[in-house]
């Protein structure tokens, strides 16, 4: 069935694993170290099973040496973190010692089948053009201006594009993290578009939008009569993604019971419908996304640690819009074109100078989603060929800062606002202390907008700093009622 190399320094474990594999018709070669293993022609093996800790070089050194041959890492439960790091280095999977014989055989069979299905082509050697017919847009500097529906030319986006293109061809789980509205689903779609699964289904699920009582049935399906109202058997969304990609948005909202079932899907490649005693094999790629801190949820006991490590093989972080202000106008123009086509507008409006300055001055707490809503509103309400600042529907008190603090160069890129410096006679006073002192001293006589103007920050930034430093807003006293 296949040829396997075992690299294990403990002779008892090595001999037991060899007998297990040979009983299942695999041909086995043994080695005690990376050095001894390297004396073989590694390319002739269908799979390499290696212990993580070996005398001399670690088992992960075989990942680069084996090239297209998949490497399965064995590790103890105590070194789960090291196993995840090994997968980030390119290991196809890991299995804990002492391992269950059935789990080992299932894992070996799945890895070899997947490797043969994809001809063992390593991700780094894949020609990305074969996976997507999407046009590639480049800036004058040669950087990407877009990838799929993601738009932006700043350095943070270039890093993101490279990461997506590197990860997309590999059949591996991806965790996308970012604030709400940053485009996590767009990133998932880009990964799917540039993967070998691009012609197969992409099933997107928002875990927060499905009630806890229905989430297991929706994801994993159910059999007839398994619960009240189950009048017929139903396929779940996991099965619906067969051969393709399953995107679970807001996975931090997934209930613990559903987490256990999802872990089974990732570990064994099988799904069992609610009310069924039989499991079905599934071949899916999982992409998960969240705006929450999963590591914190694990510590609080609200998210399974083993599932977290299964998801966190490759992480992709999406930058918030306020951290890439240089891209805002580029994104805005892209959205204008997109929605003009959707709304079938004959004339394509342009942003006026005032609107351009407002767009780059505002900090966009709702990220790209908020910007897109503002553009759609402006396209409908604009009376002239140009979109004016008032058409965007942004409250002035949420964005206005003193004109002397913000300037624009020829490309409309904002010059960073400089924080006020502490008084000369307060050398030991930090900026945080000065901020707290200034707000407490002046908040009775100034509005929030005036305080923000004096400090050279936005109202949102002022509110966030209040929360972080625990500075309460003064209580308002209604006319004729004494404050208690």
Secondary structure, DSSP 8 states (H G I E B T S, - for coil): -EEEEEE-S-HHHHHHHHHHHHHTTEEEEEESSHHHHHTS-GGG-SEEEEESS-SSS-TTHHHHHHTTS-EEEEEEGGGHHHHHHHHHTT-SEEEEES--HHHHHHHHHHHHHHHHHTTT--GGG--GGGT------B-TTS-BSEETTEE--SHHHHHHHHHHHHHHTS---EEEE--TTS-HHHHHHHHHHTSTTTTS-EEEEEGGGS-HHHHHHHHH-B-TTSSTT--S-B--HHHHTTTSEEEEETGGG--HHHHHHHHHHHHHSEE--BT-S--EE---EEEEEESS-HHHHHHTTSS-HHHHHHHTTEEEE---GGG-GGGHHHHHHHHHHHHHHHHT-SS--EE-HHHHHHHHHS--TTHHHHHHHHHHHHHHH--SSEE-GGGG---HHHH---GGG--B-TT--B---------TT-TT--HHHHHHHHHHHHTTTS-HHHHHHHHTS-HHHHHHHHHHHT--------TT----
